[in-house]
Amino acid sequence: PPMTHKRLVCSRHPGTYGVLLAIFLLILSVHLVNTASDYDPYKILGVSRSASQAEIKRAYKSLAREWHPDKNKDPKAEDMFIKISKSYEILSNEERRSNFDRYGQMDDNQPFGQSQHQGFRSFHNSFYFDESFFHFPRSRDFADSKYLLHHAQFNSDVLPDSHRRPYLIKVTSEWCFACIHIEPVWKETVQELEPLGVGIGVVDLGYERRLVNQLGAHRAPSIIGLVNGRVTFFHQAVVREHLRQFIEDLMPNKLVEKITDNNYLSFLDSWHAENKPSVLLFDQVPVVPLLYKLTAFAFRDYVRFGFVDQGDMHCTRLLRQFNINTYAPTMLLFKEYTEKPVDIIQARGMKRQIMDEFVSNNKFLQVPRLVNQQLFDELCPVKQFHRRRKYCVLLITGEDPAFVAGNKAFLDFASANRKDILRFAYVYQSQQQPLCHVLLHNQASLSPQVVILERRSQAGKVLYRSVSGGWNGSEEDKYRLHEQLELLQKDPAYLSSDATLPELNNEMAPIFIIQWMNAAYDYIIQIYDDLLYSNWREMMPILSLIFSALFILFGTVIIQAFSEPGENKPRKPKPREQPQTENDPTSRASTSSRPPKKDFVEVTELTDITYISNLVKLMPGHINVVLVLANVSKNALLRKFAKEVFSFSGTQTLHFSFLNIDKHCNWMPSLLRSTSGVAESKAQSDEDEETSDYTGHVLALNGHKKYFCLFRPVFTGDDPNDSSSESSFSSDNRRKSRSRSRSIHHKLDRLGLWMERLMEGTLPRLHVPAWPSLDENPNTS
């Protein structure tokens, strides 16, 4: 019957499907075995298993150049290039290479010891990269390979570059179906934003675990924005418009100012206060284009940006004054003279490269004010080659209205004498006092001065020459300056003086409270963002810290509330302090402020080079402990000195030096003669004994407050058997015998106790009017 026939046909289907499934599994297992045995990163790179990292890197570079799809037109070049890159990823990492050698493991996700899964993993790689098998789409497109980020590359290149342009980073992984879903939108967004100047990056969740943990991305796909080193996650629907708006929201709000007829004059005239040129963009759109915002973000430290909507009725006077063509975007750049722009570009299709070149060629005023060290380094770079000499013509002036005429005359002179080797700038003497003191030989000048200088090293060494007669802006001053510049270009040796300039003060740096408020605001925004989108893995340390602090606070309050006020524990009487001996290192270590950070003591020699920095210009609150020695006793005294002061070497305000009395024999007498009100009776009593032998003396010098504490060597190693013999000599012979028998090693026996009193502040202080020079004659008082 028909019904029976249908049942028979249906009953045969399961057997047919079972046979087909068995055949498919057999073919699949053969494919697994083949792929597992075929894939070998050593064979792909053509290196042995004992190859070094240098050999592996050299082979990778050679094969990558040979099989790069842009250079090799072979249809298999793309797949071969991917295999070469993947092999290098495995062998360049010692951990992955070791796992592959022992277990055949090629990914951090595979558990150790599961070598039976090697076939499946190799099949997974082949299945992932080879579109011929089932034509399954790959989760990582080849176009993403040039955007792949590694941990070292991210920290060395991307992170610093995020202060000049924002980055859009995609976190992906293999076998990520959601990543495949957003791939078309990602491609369109990259094609739109990358030409505008947005940085693009791709991070593999499986291979870059350190980078993923640093970014805080623990799932794929994730899209991250990076601006000024700060990571922000994208939480909206993956649409091109949303990603574009996400990039705009990451940048600061006040990058571009809206300009109309009412505020354009104040905007252009603010060049003096901001010390920056001004750029105006004219366009027919009501909102600021993203391309213009990105350019403003890249050059925000050099140029101020304004935007003019040509369709706004409040901008007609501005358009008429500068004769703007309304059919194409126009950029005007202004410097000190706001009536006329110094440069202009106009193009229908404004490109990022054109805008960058336009702004970078005009990012300094004609005569900028040196407000920080970075501007000084860029404006007056260090000489590298003879043909790339840069001379900086510096006007040292003031902020009072009386100096305005001279400053204006200097600007006019700089505009009329623009040359590639000359850079004109000015500083306010009240704002950059250390720099002006060096160039003016520590003499405060009441009238403006002009200095011509050439930088020779990054350490601050310069050659310079001051223009005689000062600067008042007269025609005679201009002629004199022009004449000296002509002589300088003919003879570079015209700069006869040299000096080492200090680092410039940062006049534009915000005060501490503003920096703290900005940091606190960013921190609160980050916490709010994490709470809003439930990023609990990142929030757990913060929440743990908050709850721990609250628990300690409330626990302390509760304990104090329930404790009786009269319930005080009897205080134990303090044990008597045992007298500390000079040979007890543990007692000395207890008085030092902090344990030593190193297992040795750094002791520098006071010479003509180090004398100024280690004493005369020593930082306030710092003390230099100086040991006086001679060539004969140098090694023994230095060893004993290091042993005695070792427990105090962890204190950051203490420095240790030694002075060779054989080289600078006049310094100690000069120092002692210059002291005023010094326990003259004690000095007189010791003068007979140690008139010329200063070896073993130790001085604690406070260079800022001009005082010192003196340690005189006290001998503690006398032999008691010598007392009977000493009584038979006269006083002079007894003193000579004692000095001869005194051991050099025991001169510093009580230095540890003296250092403890120094740290307690109980030593007498000997004040001096000024520190003598190392070569000063003691008789010239």
Buried (B, 14 or more C-beta within 10 A) or exposed (E): EEEEEEEEEEEEEEEEEEEEEEEEEEEEEEBBEBBBEEBBBBEBBBBEEEBEEEBBBBBBEEBBEEBBBEEBEEEEBBBBBBBBBBBBBBBBBEEBBEBBEEBBBBBEEBEEEEBEBBBBBBBBBBBBBBEEEEEEEBBBBEEBBEBBBBBEEBEEEBBEEBBBBBBBBBBBBBEBEBBBEBBEBBBEBBEBBBEBBBBBBBBBBBBBEEBBEBBBBEEBBBBBBBBBEEBBBBEEEBEBEBBBEBBEEBBEEEBBBBBBBEBBEEBBEBBEEEBBBBBBBBBEEEEBBBBBBBBBBBBBEBBBBBBBBBEBEEBEEBBEEBEBEEEBBBBBBBBBEBEEBBBBBBEEEBEBEEBBEBBEEBBBBBBBBBBBBEBBEEBBBBBEEEEEBBBBBBBBBBEEEEBEEBBEBBBBBBBEBEEEEBBBBBBBBEBBBEBBBBBBEEEEBEBBBBBBBBBBEEEBBBBBBBBEBBBEBEEEBBEBBEEBBEEBEEEEEBBEEEBEBBEBBEBEEEEEEEEEEEEEEEEEEBBEBBEEEEBEEBBEEBEEEEEEEEEEEEEEEEEEEEEEEEEEEEEEEEEEEEEBBBEBBEBBBEBBEEEBEEEEBEBBBBBEEEBEEBBBEBEEEBBBBBBBBBEEBBEBBBEBBBBBBBBBBBBEEBBBBBBBBEBBEBBBBBBBEBBEEBEEEEEEEEEEEBEEBBBBBBBBBBBBEBBBBBBBBBBEEBEEEEEEEBEEEEEEEBBEBBEEEBEBEBBBBBBBBBBBBBBEEEBEBBBBEEBBBBEBEBEEE
